[in-house]
Amino acid sequence: MISAKKCRLGGSLVWVLLMFIVVMTPTSEAASGRDSVSSNTIVPGVTHLSILMAGPFTINVLIVDLSEKNLRIESYRPVGLVPTSQQAKRNDREEHRVVAAINADFFSFKLGWPVNNQIENGAFVFGTQTQRSHLVVDGRGKAHIERISFEGWLKSGTGKPYAISGINDVHRGDAVVLHTSFSDTAIRFTGSGTTFLLKLLNSVWSVCDTLRMVVIGNGTVDLSQIPSDQAALWVGAGSSVPAVGEEMKSGDTVLVYLGIQPRLKDVKTVLGGVGMILANGKPVSDSVNVKEKTNIAFLTARHPRTFVGFDRDTTKLFLCTVDGRQQASIGMNFREMADFLLSIGVWNAVNFDGGGSTTMVVQGKIVNSPSDKTGERPVANTLQVIRLGSPANAR
């Protein structure tokens, strides 16, 4: 493993990488033996590094200049499980080009849903009460890594508040779940309850803001066909929640708050992971990550990994994959990921889903080597680098 110490001494692959990051010019160079790095500017503000390191490790890194005005970092959620390359293709359109994508959150194979919170373009895809680490990007393009959890409530026409358990989450008898246009038929139903249809009165959905909605009916609702300006409130039949349904009267205006803790302003993108890698320039200890329900074996074993971080002044985002379970690349553990990220100037970083899910797509092509024998694995969501505007206008 090439260390930060070797970087300071020079004459190593990492020294070449650091020089690249400082001057942001293309380079291709070998340090010693099989250690090498090649770079390619994909579009202005996005550079792809292909790295071979002793280990052996095969690493792909996308460096995104967050100050580039035509670039945006977005999450994407399809219906069900869809391969990363197909998710990139589906979200690509005129003046909204998907430059690159990586797989993101861990997910349930049975339900087809991510296990952590997701926000796409300022609207909740999935809201759940967890304390795992998430990547957060605000409207200014500033990135954060936070342990966040969903927080929501509803105030009926009488003004009495009731907690909302989650968004597009599993139904339980004591739950109050809000379903949006991201809902689909993969949701598991347990227990009985009542559904109320709501219409959004605000112009757009927004996070950590109070929304005005009007009750437009109740009864059976097709949760896979909810319009973008409507929502379905499912109220379980448990003894702790029936009063919510009793106060939902057709024509009444209700207040709905959909947010996260800690409360952050102007949140546009959220994707969850399991385990922080770096916090303020230091490797995160195993004991801290265990609090995210991460076992020691997962932290210390070498696996294919997908991970993301940003530099100290939050001007560059780093999207990374390392191949594993292959002769050409054995995968990394958390400490090895931390050492590598520190060596290229990353300050904070979080771990996404890895193993057979690890995939990086650049301009429609898979650039890493997924470990499953069947090839690219279908996943629940992706992190995408978007280029806005037409080529003529998108400097």
LUMVEXMI-44565 format. One record per residue (C-alpha): residue number from 0; residue in three letters; chain; x, y, z. Coordinates in steps of 0.2 Angstrom, whole numbers, plus 5000, padded with zeros to 4 digits. Example, Ala and Ser with C-alpha at 12.3 -4.5 7.8 and 13.67 -1.06 7.14 Angstrom:
BEGIN
    n  res  chain     u     v     w
    0  ALA      A  5062  4978  5039
    1  SER      A  5068  4995  5036
END
This chain:
BEGIN
    n  res  chain     u     v     w
    0  MET      A  5000  5000  5000
    1  ILE      A  5007  5017  4995
    2  SER      A  5006  5028  5011
    3  ALA      A  5005  5047  5014
    4  LYS      A  5022  5046  5021
    5  LYS      A  5029  5040  5004
    6  CYS      A  5020  5054  4996
    7  ARG      A  5029  5067  5005
    8  LEU      A  5046  5059  5000
    9  GLY      A  5041  5059  4982
   10  GLY      A  5045  5047  4968
   11  SER      A  5029  5037  4970
   12  LEU      A  5012  5035  4962
   13  VAL      A  5003  5046  4975
   14  TRP      A  5015  5060  4972
   15  VAL      A  5010  5060  4954
   16  LEU      A  4992  5060  4959
   17  LEU      A  4994  5074  4971
   18  MET      A  5003  5084  4957
   19  PHE      A  4989  5080  4946
   20  ILE      A  4976  5087  4958
   21  VAL      A  4985  5103  4961
   22  VAL      A  4988  5107  4943
   23  MET      A  4973  5098  4935
   24  THR      A  4982  5093  4919
   25  PRO      A  4982  5076  4911
   26  THR      A  4996  5064  4915
   27  SER      A  5001  5046  4913
   28  GLU      A  5015  5039  4923
   29  ALA      A  5022  5024  4931
   30  ALA      A  5030  5024  4948
   31  SER      A  5037  5007  4950
   32  GLY      A  5033  4990  4944
   33  ARG      A  5014  4989  4941
   34  ASP      A  5010  5005  4950
   35  SER      A  5003  5017  4937
   36  VAL      A  4990  5031  4935
   37  SER      A  4982  5037  4919
   38  SER      A  4970  5052  4918
   39  ASN      A  4957  5058  4906
   40  THR      A  4947  5074  4906
   41  ILE      A  4929  5068  4902
   42  VAL      A  4921  5085  4901
   43  PRO      A  4927  5102  4909
   44  GLY      A  4927  5099  4928
   45  VAL      A  4927  5080  4928
   46  THR      A  4943  5070  4927
   47  HIS      A  4944  5051  4927
   48  LEU      A  4959  5042  4935
   49  SER      A  4963  5024  4931
   50  ILE      A  4975  5018  4945
   51  LEU      A  4985  5002  4947
   52  MET      A  4994  4999  4964
   53  ALA      A  5003  4986  4972
   54  GLY      A  4992  4974  4982
   55  PRO      A  4986  4972  4968
   56  PHE      A  4972  4986  4968
   57  THR      A  4963  4992  4952
   58  ILE      A  4955  5009  4957
   59  ASN      A  4945  5021  4947
   60  VAL      A  4942  5039  4953
   61  LEU      A  4932  5053  4946
   62  ILE      A  4937  5070  4952
   63  VAL      A  4922  5082  4950
   64  ASP      A  4925  5101  4952
   65  LEU      A  4910  5107  4962
   66  SER      A  4913  5125  4957
   67  GLU      A  4910  5121  4939
   68  LYS      A  4893  5129  4936
   69  ASN      A  4887  5117  4923
   70  LEU      A  4889  5102  4934
   71  ARG      A  4877  5094  4946
   72  ILE      A  4878  5080  4958
   73  GLU      A  4861  5070  4959
   74  SER      A  4855  5054  4966
   75  TYR      A  4844  5043  4955
   76  ARG      A  4831  5030  4959
   77  PRO      A  4822  5018  4946
   78  VAL      A  4808  5007  4950
   79  GLY      A  4815  4991  4958
   80  LEU      A  4833  4986  4955
   81  VAL      A  4842  4991  4939
   82  PRO      A  4860  4990  4934
   83  THR      A  4870  5006  4936
   84  SER      A  4873  5008  4917
   85  GLN      A  4855  5007  4914
   86  GLN      A  4851  5020  4928
   87  ALA      A  4863  5032  4919
   88  LYS      A  4855  5029  4902
   89  ARG      A  4837  5032  4909
   90  ASN      A  4842  5048  4917
   91  ASP      A  4851  5055  4902
   92  ARG      A  4842  5067  4891
   93  GLU      A  4845  5083  4881
   94  GLU      A  4853  5097  4891
   95  HIS      A  4854  5084  4906
   96  ARG      A  4868  5073  4902
   97  VAL      A  4874  5059  4913
   98  VAL      A  4893  5061  4913
   99  ALA      A  4896  5047  4925
  100  ALA      A  4888  5036  4939
  101  ILE      A  4892  5024  4953
  102  ASN      A  4881  5012  4963
  103  ALA      A  4876  5020  4979
  104  ASP      A  4866  5013  4994
  105  PHE      A  4865  4996  5001
  106  PHE      A  4848  4988  4997
  107  SER      A  4835  4974  5000
  108  PHE      A  4835  4961  4987
  109  LYS      A  4818  4956  4992
  110  LEU      A  4810  4973  4992
  111  GLY      A  4821  4982  4979
  112  TRP      A  4823  4997  4991
  113  PRO      A  4838  5006  4998
  114  VAL      A  4841  5004  5017
  115  ASN      A  4844  5022  5020
  116  ASN      A  4837  5039  5016
  117  GLN      A  4837  5045  4998
  118  ILE      A  4833  5063  4992
  119  GLU      A  4832  5066  4973
  120  ASN      A  4832  5084  4967
  121  GLY      A  4825  5091  4983
  122  ALA      A  4811  5078  4986
  123  PHE      A  4811  5062  4997
  124  VAL      A  4813  5046  4988
  125  PHE      A  4814  5036  5004
  126  GLY      A  4813  5042  5022
  127  THR      A  4818  5030  5036
  128  GLN      A  4823  5032  5054
  129  THR      A  4842  5027  5054
  130  GLN      A  4858  5035  5061
  131  ARG      A  4870  5029  5047
  132  SER      A  4881  5040  5037
  133  HIS      A  4874  5049  5022
  134  LEU      A  4882  5060  5008
  135  VAL      A  4872  5076  5007
  136  VAL      A  4873  5089  4993
  137  ASP      A  4865  5106  4995
  138  GLY      A  4858  5118  4982
  139  ARG      A  4875  5127  4981
  140  GLY      A  4884  5111  4977
  141  LYS      A  4892  5110  4994
  142  ALA      A  4894  5092  5001
  143  HIS      A  4892  5086  5018
  144  ILE      A  4894  5068  5026
  145  GLU      A  4882  5067  5041
  146  ARG      A  4873  5053  5051
  147  ILE      A  4856  5058  5048
  148  SER      A  4838  5051  5051
  149  PHE      A  4821  5055  5044
  150  GLU      A  4810  5067  5054
  151  GLY      A  4792  5070  5049
  152  TRP      A  4775  5076  5056
  153  LEU      A  4758  5080  5051
  154  LYS      A  4746  5093  5058
  155  SER      A  4728  5090  5055
  156  GLY      A  4714  5103  5053
  157  THR      A  4713  5105  5072
  158  GLY      A  4731  5109  5073
  159  LYS      A  4736  5093  5082
  160  PRO      A  4753  5086  5077
  161  TYR      A  4756  5067  5073
  162  ALA      A  4772  5059  5069
  163  ILE      A  4776  5052  5051
  164  SER      A  4786  5036  5053
  165  GLY      A  4793  5036  5035
  166  ILE      A  4792  5040  5017
  167  ASN      A  4788  5025  5005
  168  ASP      A  4793  5014  5020
  169  VAL      A  4786  4997  5025
  170  HIS      A  4769  4997  5033
  171  ARG      A  4768  4992  5051
  172  GLY      A  4753  4992  5062
  173  ASP      A  4759  5007  5073
  174  ALA      A  4766  5017  5058
  175  VAL      A  4760  5032  5048
  176  VAL      A  4769  5032  5031
  177  LEU      A  4768  5045  5017
  178  HIS      A  4769  5038  4999
  179  THR      A  4774  5049  4985
  180  SER      A  4776  5047  4966
  181  PHE      A  4792  5037  4970
  182  SER      A  4782  5023  4977
  183  ASP      A  4780  5007  4968
  184  THR      A  4772  4990  4970
  185  ALA      A  4788  4982  4979
  186  ILE      A  4782  4989  4996
  187  ARG      A  4778  4976  5009
  188  PHE      A  4761  4977  5017
  189  THR      A  4759  4971  5035
  190  GLY      A  4743  4974  5045
  191  SER      A  4728  4984  5041
  192  GLY      A  4726  5002  5039
  193  THR      A  4718  5017  5030
  194  THR      A  4724  5027  5016
  195  PHE      A  4721  5046  5013
  196  LEU      A  4725  5055  4997
  197  LEU      A  4733  5072  4998
  198  LYS      A  4736  5085  4985
  199  LEU      A  4752  5097  4987
  200  LEU      A  4747  5115  4988
  201  ASN      A  4765  5121  4987
  202  SER      A  4774  5123  4970
  203  VAL      A  4787  5110  4974
  204  TRP      A  4792  5097  4986
  205  SER      A  4806  5103  4998
  206  VAL      A  4815  5095  5013
  207  CYS      A  4816  5103  5030
  208  ASP      A  4801  5114  5026
  209  THR      A  4783  5114  5030
  210  LEU      A  4771  5109  5016
  211  ARG      A  4753  5113  5014
  212  MET      A  4742  5099  5008
  213  VAL      A  4723  5096  5006
  214  VAL      A  4714  5080  5009
  215  ILE      A  4705  5075  4993
  216  GLY      A  4699  5058  4998
  217  ASN      A  4702  5041  5006
  218  GLY      A  4700  5023  5002
  219  THR      A  4710  5012  4990
  220  VAL      A  4725  5020  4981
  221  ASP      A  4736  5012  4968
  222  LEU      A  4753  5016  4976
  223  SER      A  4762  5014  4960
  224  GLN      A  4752  5027  4951
  225  ILE      A  4753  5043  4962
  226  PRO      A  4754  5059  4953
  227  SER      A  4770  5070  4956
  228  ASP      A  4759  5083  4965
  229  GLN      A  4750  5071  4976
  230  ALA      A  4754  5059  4991
  231  ALA      A  4745  5045  5000
  232  LEU      A  4745  5044  5019
  233  TRP      A  4744  5027  5025
  234  VAL      A  4738  5026  5044
  235  GLY      A  4741  5009  5052
  236  ALA      A  4727  5001  5063
  237  GLY      A  4738  5001  5079
  238  SER      A  4731  5008  5095
  239  SER      A  4744  5022  5095
  240  VAL      A  4739  5030  5078
  241  PRO      A  4720  5028  5074
  242  ALA      A  4717  5046  5080
  243  VAL      A  4727  5052  5064
  244  GLY      A  4714  5045  5053
  245  GLU      A  4699  5051  5063
  246  GLU      A  4705  5069  5060
  247  MET      A  4708  5068  5041
  248  LYS      A  4693  5076  5033
  249  SER      A  4690  5078  5015
  250  GLY      A  4693  5096  5010
  251  ASP      A  4704  5100  5025
  252  THR      A  4721  5108  5023
  253  VAL      A  4735  5099  5033
  254  LEU      A  4753  5104  5037
  255  VAL      A  4766  5091  5033
  256  TYR      A  4784  5092  5038
  257  LEU      A  4797  5081  5029
  258  GLY      A  4815  5083  5036
  259  ILE      A  4831  5076  5042
  260  GLN      A  4840  5077  5058
  261  PRO      A  4852  5086  5060
  262  ARG      A  4842  5099  5050
  263  LEU      A  4852  5106  5035
  264  LYS      A  4846  5120  5023
  265  ASP      A  4842  5118  5005
  266  VAL      A  4845  5099  5004
  267  LYS      A  4845  5093  4986
  268  THR      A  4853  5076  4986
  269  VAL      A  4855  5063  4999
  270  LEU      A  4862  5045  4998
  271  GLY      A  4865  5033  5012
  272  GLY      A  4880  5021  5015
  273  VAL      A  4887  5011  5029
  274  GLY      A  4902  5017  5038
  275  MET      A  4912  5033  5038
  276  ILE      A  4930  5031  5031
  277  LEU      A  4937  5048  5035
  278  ALA      A  4932  5062  5046
  279  ASN      A  4941  5079  5046
  280  GLY      A  4956  5071  5038
  281  LYS      A  4958  5056  5050
  282  PRO      A  4953  5038  5048
  283  VAL      A  4937  5033  5057
  284  SER      A  4940  5020  5070
  285  ASP      A  4931  5003  5070
  286  SER      A  4923  5006  5086
  287  VAL      A  4915  5022  5079
  288  ASN      A  4908  5013  5064
  289  VAL      A  4901  4999  5074
  290  LYS      A  4888  5011  5080
  291  GLU      A  4882  5011  5062
  292  LYS      A  4878  4993  5064
  293  THR      A  4893  4988  5055
  294  ASN      A  4902  4973  5061
  295  ILE      A  4921  4971  5062
  296  ALA      A  4923  4958  5049
  297  PHE      A  4915  4970  5036
  298  LEU      A  4927  4984  5041
  299  THR      A  4943  4973  5041
  300  ALA      A  4940  4961  5026
  301  ARG      A  4945  4966  5009
  302  HIS      A  4930  4968  4997
  303  PRO      A  4926  4977  4981
  304  ARG      A  4921  4994  4987
  305  THR      A  4912  5010  4981
  306  PHE      A  4916  5025  4991
  307  VAL      A  4914  5044  4990
  308  GLY      A  4922  5059  4998
  309  PHE      A  4928  5077  4996
  310  ASP      A  4943  5088  5000
  311  ARG      A  4946  5100  5014
  312  ASP      A  4938  5115  5006
  313  THR      A  4924  5106  4998
  314  THR      A  4928  5111  4981
  315  LYS      A  4931  5093  4974
  316  LEU      A  4921  5077  4975
  317  PHE      A  4929  5061  4973
  318  LEU      A  4919  5046  4967
  319  CYS      A  4929  5030  4969
  320  THR      A  4929  5011  4965
  321  VAL      A  4941  4997  4969
  322  ASP      A  4939  4980  4961
  323  GLY      A  4940  4965  4971
  324  ARG      A  4938  4946  4972
  325  GLN      A  4949  4945  4957
  326  GLN      A  4967  4940  4953
  327  ALA      A  4970  4958  4946
  328  SER      A  4963  4966  4961
  329  ILE      A  4960  4960  4979
  330  GLY      A  4948  4973  4986
  331  MET      A  4951  4985  5001
  332  ASN      A  4947  4986  5019
  333  PHE      A  4942  5002  5028
  334  ARG      A  4959  5006  5033
  335  GLU      A  4966  5004  5016
  336  MET      A  4953  5015  5008
  337  ALA      A  4957  5028  5021
  338  ASP      A  4975  5028  5017
  339  PHE      A  4972  5029  4999
  340  LEU      A  4960  5043  5001
  341  LEU      A  4972  5053  5012
  342  SER      A  4985  5051  4999
  343  ILE      A  4975  5060  4986
  344  GLY      A  4969  5074  4997
  345  VAL      A  4952  5068  5002
  346  TRP      A  4946  5075  5019
  347  ASN      A  4929  5067  5023
  348  ALA      A  4923  5050  5015
  349  VAL      A  4909  5038  5017
  350  ASN      A  4907  5020  5011
  351  PHE      A  4893  5015  4999
  352  ASP      A  4888  4997  4994
  353  GLY      A  4902  4986  4988
  354  GLY      A  4904  4968  4983
  355  GLY      A  4896  4963  4967
  356  SER      A  4887  4980  4967
  357  THR      A  4903  4990  4964
  358  THR      A  4901  4998  4947
  359  MET      A  4908  5014  4939
  360  VAL      A  4900  5021  4922
  361  VAL      A  4909  5035  4912
  362  GLN      A  4900  5041  4897
  363  GLY      A  4889  5026  4896
  364  LYS      A  4903  5013  4898
  365  ILE      A  4908  5002  4913
  366  VAL      A  4926  5006  4917
  367  ASN      A  4929  4995  4932
  368  SER      A  4927  4976  4933
  369  PRO      A  4912  4970  4943
  370  SER      A  4915  4955  4953
  371  ASP      A  4899  4945  4950
  372  LYS      A  4902  4931  4937
  373  THR      A  4885  4937  4929
  374  GLY      A  4892  4954  4927
  375  GLU      A  4885  4971  4932
  376  ARG      A  4873  4969  4947
  377  PRO      A  4855  4978  4948
  378  VAL      A  4855  4990  4962
  379  ALA      A  4843  5002  4970
  380  ASN      A  4850  5019  4967
  381  THR      A  4865  5028  4960
  382  LEU      A  4875  5044  4962
  383  GLN      A  4877  5053  4946
  384  VAL      A  4887  5067  4939
  385  ILE      A  4876  5078  4927
  386  ARG      A  4881  5091  4914
  387  LEU      A  4868  5104  4911
  388  GLY      A  4865  5113  4895
  389  SER      A  4869  5110  4877
  390  PRO      A  4887  5107  4872
  391  ALA      A  4888  5124  4864
  392  ASN      A  4884  5133  4881
  393  ALA      A  4891  5121  4893
  394  ARG      A  4908  5127  4897
END
